[in-house]
Structure formats: structure tokens, C-alpha cells
Amino acid sequence: MLDPLIDDLLAGFAAPRPYTMEAVADAPRAPGVHVVLDGGTIIYVGRTGNLRNRLRQHLTGNRESSVLHEQVGQLLDKQGPVATAQDIADWLGRCELRWQETDNPEGTKEALVLALKPRFNRQVPKPR
């Protein structure tokens, strides 16, 4: 159950679904913002010009192509041997995914990161 602040911030986002390739296939090829939730807590906010492609890249890409992939990999590396791309995809598959199409992905992402300070976002913008 999300807290009311998060519920309000995510009004207009797609319903939560497991972060899997099946869910990614339903994402539009449009600009937007996506959030990844672990146990109801937003752990990452991203923006993109093509939601479907970017969400797929987080699951199947590599550490150089995806901040989220890199951050999850670092977390898993601490628990044992160096995490593989499959280990990272499996971990993300236990998380939930939501997205929203928007013509202003930069502004939407900035507002969410400022409000929530997700653990896997490297840079938090300065309040204006």
C-alpha cells in the first residue's frame, strides 16, 4: 500500500505491474516517465523519449547503458560474486513498474526525484 503522498504523485501513471519483459511490451513508444517500486517504495525515477525501449534497456542492457542496471548490479555485487545481467533482471522482476506518457518528461522526473529522493537516482536536482 502506497502512502497518500506517493499515491498523489503517481496519479495518472499506469497501474503497477511486475517489471518483466511482458509488462514492458505493453509500454507505449512515447516520451514519458517511469518509476520502479520495491515493496511499495519508489527506488528509481527515469525519463525517456521512448518508454518501451528504455524499460527494455534497463532489463536487458548493461551497466554502461543504464543507471538503474548499474545501481542494482552494485547492490547485488555486495551479496556475493559479481552480478550478471540475468541476476539484475531477476531482481528487477521482483519489483513493480509504473509509467506515464508526458510531453515534459524532464520536469516530471525532476519533481518526483525532488519529492521522493529515490535510492537509485544518482543525482537529485536542487530545489528552485
Residue, then its C-alpha position, 0 to 999 in steps of 0.5 A: m500500500l502506497d502512502p497518500l503522498i506517493d499515491d498523489l504523485l503517481a496519479g495518472f501513471a499506469a497501474p503497477r505491474p511486475y517489471t518483466m519483459e511482458a509488462v514492458a511490451d505493453a509500454p507505449r513508444a512515447p516520451g514519458v516517465h517511469v518509476v520502479l517500486d520495491g515493496g511499495t517504495i519508489i527506488y528509481v525515477g527515469r525519463t525517456g523519449n521512448l518508454r518501451n525501449r528504455l524499460r527494455q534497456h534497463l532489463t536487458g542492457n548493461r551497466e554502461s547503458s543504464v543507471l538503474h542496471e548499474q545501481v542494482g548490479q552494485l547492490l547485488d555485487k555486495q551479496g556475493p560474486v559479481a552480478t550478471a545481467q540475468d541476476i539484475a533482471d531477476w531482481l528487477g522482476r521482483c519489483e513493480l513498474r509504473w509509467q506515464e506518457t508526458d510531453n515534459p518528461e524532464g520536469t516530471k522526473e525532476a519533481l518526483v526525484l525532488a519529492l521522493k529522493p529515490r535510492f537509485n537516482r544518482q543525482v537529485p536536482k536542487p530545489r528552485 
